[in-house]
Amino acid sequence: MSSELRWHPFLKEWVIVAEKVQERPVLPARNVCPLCYGGVEIPKPFDIAVFENRYPSLTKETPDIIPWEDDLYKLEGGRGVCEVVLYTMEHDSSMSRMPLEQIEKLVLVWEDRYKDLGSLDFIKYVFIFENRGEIIGVSLHHPHGQIYAFPYIPPIIEKEIISSYEFYNQKNKCLFCSILERELSEGVRVVYENKHFVAFVPFYGRYPFELHIYSKRHLGSLPEMTYAEKIYLAEIIQKITKAYDNVYGFNFSYMMVFHQKPVKGEFPNYHFHIEFYSLHRSKDKIKYLAGVESGAGTFINPLPPEESAELMRYVIRRL
């Protein structure tokens, strides 16, 4: 059962149609978790494990799909790779509770998968991400992330590339470096900083507690980092996820997404960063993406970025 790519004619972007996703298990009992040691996916002990998703949105081969195109619609095979990354054998752990050394190893695994998947001739973009929490849509609680290797550049990344190119042509400098410089100079939205990275709540944040991590050095992807930068990346990820879990005293739900340059072509103006999105707008209220966000594409953030940054800074000082 192959995946399909269907072209959206007026948004000018691909939509994935993947029936296999319907078969994914949803929140099974802890004693039958397929990601635990001895479960369906993991027959032997592991430190960090990576394997192809059993219920993928994209498939390596699409033999049953015949591409076609007319003056309105277009269909292609959804050729790509979907992987699952298991962070630890500990079912009840999380990024915020794992030893720093484990996150350091995880960064190296992410780098390896970026390079390996990016070497495939039909892959143009490698997207590393984690969904955490039931309100985000997680179907398995065991600590894990995912990697989608796309046959095209996803639309949000494409918009960032276009914006960074236009800004450089106008200002002769990096858009992301300029944002980082502005946030550091104002300081009010900066949450945490180490030797090589800065975490801040962006001025234009669309989600409550949205937070971005920028590399201080202009670079485009994990393989361009020094070993020291990778170590500090692990440290700031741990610090931020710990802060999230201490904002309201419960396991925070979030999306963590890596924005890196595409794996094919030259993109000198692109800048590595990680974005966190959350739907918590208070201890007992959820921010839903309803009509205006989903139908008009305009986000309404009920929590001013400066307020969420202040709370995150307060939490980090108390860790």
Secondary structure in CASP SS format (residue, H / E / C, confidence):
PFRMAT SS
TARGET T0000
AUTHOR 0000-0000-0000
METHOD secondary structure of the structure
MODEL  1
M C 1.00
S C 1.00
S C 1.00
E E 1.00
L E 1.00
R E 1.00
W E 1.00
H E 1.00
P C 1.00
F C 1.00
L C 1.00
K C 1.00
E E 1.00
W E 1.00
V E 1.00
I E 1.00
V E 1.00
A C 1.00
E H 1.00
K H 1.00
V H 1.00
Q H 1.00
E H 1.00
R C 1.00
P C 1.00
V C 1.00
L C 1.00
P C 1.00
A C 1.00
R H 1.00
N H 1.00
V H 1.00
C C 1.00
P C 1.00
L C 1.00
C C 1.00
Y C 1.00
G C 1.00
G C 1.00
V C 1.00
E C 1.00
I C 1.00
P C 1.00
K C 1.00
P C 1.00
F C 1.00
D C 1.00
I C 1.00
A E 1.00
V E 1.00
F E 1.00
E E 1.00
N C 1.00
R C 1.00
Y C 1.00
P C 1.00
S C 1.00
L C 1.00
T E 1.00
K C 1.00
E C 1.00
T C 1.00
P C 1.00
D C 1.00
I C 1.00
I C 1.00
P C 1.00
W E 1.00
E E 1.00
D C 1.00
D C 1.00
L C 1.00
Y C 1.00
K E 1.00
L E 1.00
E E 1.00
G E 1.00
G C 1.00
R E 1.00
G C 1.00
V E 1.00
C E 1.00
E E 1.00
V E 1.00
V E 1.00
L E 1.00
Y C 1.00
T C 1.00
M C 1.00
E C 1.00
H C 1.00
D C 1.00
S C 1.00
S C 1.00
M C 1.00
S C 1.00
R C 1.00
M C 1.00
P C 1.00
L H 1.00
E H 1.00
Q H 1.00
I H 1.00
E H 1.00
K H 1.00
L H 1.00
V H 1.00
L H 1.00
V H 1.00
W H 1.00
E H 1.00
D H 1.00
R H 1.00
Y H 1.00
K H 1.00
D H 1.00
L H 1.00
G H 1.00
S C 1.00
L C 1.00
D C 1.00
F C 1.00
I C 1.00
K C 1.00
Y E 1.00
V E 1.00
F E 1.00
I E 1.00
F E 1.00
E E 1.00
N E 1.00
R E 1.00
G C 1.00
E C 1.00
I C 1.00
I C 1.00
G C 1.00
V C 1.00
S C 1.00
L C 1.00
H C 1.00
H C 1.00
P C 1.00
H E 1.00
G E 1.00
Q E 1.00
I E 1.00
Y E 1.00
A E 1.00
F E 1.00
P C 1.00
Y C 1.00
I C 1.00
P C 1.00
P H 1.00
I H 1.00
I H 1.00
E H 1.00
K H 1.00
E H 1.00
I H 1.00
I H 1.00
S H 1.00
S H 1.00
Y H 1.00
E H 1.00
F H 1.00
Y H 1.00
N H 1.00
Q H 1.00
K H 1.00
N C 1.00
K C 1.00
C C 1.00
L H 1.00
F H 1.00
C H 1.00
S H 1.00
I H 1.00
L H 1.00
E H 1.00
R H 1.00
E H 1.00
L H 1.00
S H 1.00
E H 1.00
G C 1.00
V C 1.00
R C 1.00
V E 1.00
V E 1.00
Y E 1.00
E E 1.00
N C 1.00
K C 1.00
H C 1.00
F E 1.00
V E 1.00
A E 1.00
F E 1.00
V C 1.00
P C 1.00
F C 1.00
Y C 1.00
G C 1.00
R C 1.00
Y C 1.00
P C 1.00
F C 1.00
E C 1.00
L E 1.00
H E 1.00
I E 1.00
Y E 1.00
S E 1.00
K C 1.00
R C 1.00
H C 1.00
L C 1.00
G C 1.00
S C 1.00
L H 1.00
P H 1.00
E H 1.00
M C 1.00
T C 1.00
Y H 1.00
A H 1.00
E H 1.00
K H 1.00
I H 1.00
Y H 1.00
L H 1.00
A H 1.00
E H 1.00
I H 1.00
I H 1.00
Q H 1.00
K H 1.00
I H 1.00
T H 1.00
K H 1.00
A H 1.00
Y H 1.00
D H 1.00
N H 1.00
V H 1.00
Y C 1.00
G C 1.00
F C 1.00
N C 1.00
F C 1.00
S C 1.00
Y E 1.00
M E 1.00
M E 1.00
V E 1.00
F E 1.00
H E 1.00
Q C 1.00
K C 1.00
P C 1.00
V C 1.00
K C 1.00
G C 1.00
E C 1.00
F C 1.00
P C 1.00
N C 1.00
Y C 1.00
H C 1.00
F C 1.00
H E 1.00
I E 1.00
E E 1.00
F E 1.00
Y E 1.00
S C 1.00
L C 1.00
H E 1.00
R E 1.00
S E 1.00
K C 1.00
D C 1.00
K E 1.00
I E 1.00
K C 1.00
Y C 1.00
L C 1.00
A C 1.00
G H 1.00
V H 1.00
E H 1.00
S H 1.00
G H 1.00
A H 1.00
G C 1.00
T C 1.00
F C 1.00
I C 1.00
N C 1.00
P C 1.00
L C 1.00
P C 1.00
P H 1.00
E H 1.00
E H 1.00
S H 1.00
A H 1.00
E H 1.00
L H 1.00
M H 1.00
R H 1.00
Y H 1.00
V H 1.00
I H 1.00
R H 1.00
R H 1.00
L C 1.00
END
